[in-house]
Amino acid sequence: MSQRNRLEQGGRIDRSRPLRFSFNGVGYQGFAGDTLASALLANGVDIVNRSFKYARVRGIVAAGAEEPNAVVQLGATEASQVPNVRATQQALYDGLTASSTNGWPNVDRDLMGVIGKVGGKFMPPGFYYKTFMSPASMWPKYEKYIRKAAGLGRSPRERDPDIYDHINRHCDVLVVGAGPAGLAAALVAARAGARVILCDEQEEMGGSLLDSREPIDGRPAADWVTAVLQELGAMPDVLLLPRTTANGYHDHNFVTLHERRTEHLADLAPLQNGRRTVRARMHRVRAGQVILATGTHERPLVYANNDVPGNMIAGAVSAYIHRYGVVPGQRLVLSTSNDHAYRAALDWREAGREVVAIVDARENPDGDLVAEARKRGIRIIAGSAVIETRGSRRVSSALVARIDVAGFKVRGAVEELACDTVASSGGYSPVVHLAAHTGARPEWRDDILGFVPGKVKGLIPAGGVNGVLTLADVLADGVEAGSRALIETGYRGVAVRLPEVRRVREGKAAALYQVPHVKPAMRAPKQFVDQQNDVTAAGIELATREGFESIEHVKRYTGMGFGTDQGKLGNINGMAIAARCLGQTIPETGTTVFRPNYTPITFGAIAGRHCGEFFDPRRYTALHAWHVERGAKFEEVGQWMRPWYFPRGNETMHEAVQRECRAVRENVGILDASTLGKIEIQGKDAREFLNRLYTNAWTKLDVGKARYGLMCKDDGMIMDDGVTACLGENHFHMTTTTGGAAGVLDWMEMWHQTEWPELEVYFNSVTDHWAAMALNGPNARKLLAELTDIDLSKDKFGFMDWREGTVAGVPARVFRISFTGELSYEINVQANHAMHVWKALFEKGEKYGLTPYGTETMHVLRAEKGFVIIGQDTDGSVTPEDLGMQWCVGYKKPFSWIGRRALSRPDTKRTDRKQLVGLKPLDGKLVLDEGAQIVLDKEVKIPMPMVGHVTSSYFSPTLGHSFALALLKGGSQRIGQTVYLPMADGRVHAAEVVSPVFYDPNGDRHHV
Amino acid sequence: MLHIYCPYCEEYREEEEFRPKGEAHIARPAEPEATSDEAWGDYLFFRKNPRGLHHEQWYHAAGCRKFFNATRDTVSYQILETYKAGQQPTVSAAASGKKVAK
């Protein structure tokens, strides 16, 4: 296996540790310390992808997060698939398996490539929408094929076996980026004793120092990096996080750090003591100060066919040589607008390869690096630029011409230079992305030809991102930033010696964003601005001509800087081109908004451990184990797991529910009602508070009594209901719906704290403290009498009374309330006594036919009685009168209770409001669909007015037919009428409107 | 995620512990029955939505369960002050020179 572009020596790789990997099904070899990109370049792999829209062949352009083309699909197995991985950021490991994300059937022979080549000129921005816009009905079909052809990464179809987690952190100073500025800043802050987190997205910390030509303190810059990291690593209050991307900068200095812990090791996270280690971790950091030391991204130049493999950014060439011992070609042409990029040519020459020419857009380049290049006899072509490259699968030559930068035109003959690599540099754009996440608009600086971060409270930019570019200045800026952070966080700074760095004199850079061509941009070969989204200079020009003047609109029309790219390489060039076309300055045009995430992160890291059983917490009653043992089927109510029904043998749900219903009506049944919300209310004004909170009156409720109450919002609409018992003159026990418990408590606190703080009243949730068992049925009294010391006689313990005593030997509160219409006792005991009492009831209950029942039976029984469930039979637009519950509304109460005023608004007084009614299907076996719409006209013609809907619907074994509750416009006036329910399948059901109370309307059964 | 100073706990806590409750200082009319339908409707439904400073109510739901108020800039999301229920803000739109939509 040959690594033909690998140097014999040099680089930060370990040649003694070869690693095998596969790309697009072909096996290759690289070394420990490689990235996937450096290993591909070492092996001479030119084509790594097909472009998104035109399907053009693409090669590696950059060496870091800004890489637009080498975006790959990773994963040896279906379960371990990871899309959108930048090959430049993926460390090589033995057995790594990757493939291109675009290209169908494959990158070398691509179907769309033909269309792209032939039709490229005819695929301007908006091509798909313009071309496939009619007929509109066909768009879903077009879209399916277009998406398949375009291709992007895909998610795994199998469950991810890896685990991910989150960790919350606090620090004084968070330093993002461990290049020269970040390291200097971290050192200053850490030496003063501040708590410091230093994160860096690369495999190794050091940033640009890892490929620097300039020594620090007379030694290679990388040695200084090692020394600083050693010092920081030994400090207890410093956390170093390599392979960690600050992916989002949120409000109030909250930064999310995405740490890739095992992705450099293997396809799946390795096992440790038989358990999988954490693959990726999200650090949720609240920082006192954030030092942004994210450096710069080099801007490529925009010239014709600048996407042919072999075109790279200049800094990447240096990075591959210095860090990986890889020279990605034989013959280099460098096209630049600045001095700094000359390093690429010098590095190339030192690696023993040919530099054909340095093409400099400036008339008189004269910095130190220029002098060095001259000294080495490298040909420098001044006042010129590469205007086009040639080659189909790899650069074969570059066309060079004299250009007039200000006039935007070519002004001389074109020279063709044979070469296989063109490195370009149009300057350095500060990486402002994170600062922009908070909404702060970047600010343009003419002196550095770039945007720097806008002002953000608690954020200190340092080094390249702050517009400081030479190494000596960057180190000094880092020290300054560290000192400022210390002042802001209240530490005393310590003196730090600045390391000695030779000052390199650099000439002024030229402002060159798009290289002119002999043909106008619209006719020249494609000049790519954003390679990942296939946006060209001509596309931007066309967008401005078609009337898109805001840069945000240009972005959306062309797709520039979209998606996983987030405008890293192309945005400044694109804005500058738009500005030129619109006749504006760059600051007038402005930037688009950068959004999290800075680079793609896995959903796993976002979810952390909040998946599977931890996705939503579940609550269990104290009797849960018994229900499980008894074979209950459960349903989730709120977060509670409630027994739904208890099937016996092979019973269906319907059979079980019918049996449970009959047991309650004929003998005795029991329901675990522990999930009902319970709130303790105490204080001398407790009663007054209830009067204001509930629609009905509480003034005369004596100790030992309980009462049903309705709660409205101040708009008069019902929000909750429940029974509240008077425990003492200043002491009440409230119950709420299972799902409404937390909301009702908040509601009470809000009214008390913000409207009526003068009332002396206190609330506390006791939902989990009490278990509740609802014993229902004609045999309930006989059964309970065997276990309690409470006098259960009708005279001593009437309906809506409660008594304190013992049940099965433990203290209990027993409430004589009924949600079934039967004789009923709701036994409340301390939750840890519940199982004992429940079992005792079953021991004694066998002879009475005691039957456990679940929520479904509860629903049938309560609906037979016309008892509503708030949230099922109501929907936030229903008043007490709509439910026919005028008996529960205290219009005469002196205080205008919550909802009172709204009930006299004209709208709440309308007689044609939706009102609660019963429905009796004409076909007594038919159970109507809950949610079914009601119409009045048998001849269903669309459209027709819908006058209501079914809210609850069941089959009643007691009544012997199906029945339903419904909300129906003017329903109380329609009793006896027939209404219709059209179904989606074309059937139309008919039902008679009846009273919502189907069973025992006089309440004889529970008054016994 | 906002970092919110609870004036009752007297410390900064994470936004996850709090719930926003909308515009602050909305007093329930003292005599609802004497209030016109229109005024009652305004009290129930109409809220400011300013670009700039906003006095808003927060609830320390997973903390001390106290309701309090905050003055927050709806553009920068900076919280300029928090204060207890029943108190008045010290930072106002007029004082800060920021425009508040009426």
Interface residues (C-beta under 8 A of the other chain):
Chain A: H250 D251 H252 N253 F254 R284 R286 T438 G439 K457 D714 D715 D746 E749 M750 Q753 T754 E755 P757 S896 R900 R901 A902 S904 R905 P906
Chain B: M1 L2 H3 E14 R19 K21 R28 E31 P32 E33 T35 D37 W40 G41 Y43 L44 F45 Q57 Y59 A61 R65 K66 F67 V75 S76 Y77 Q78 I79 A85 G86
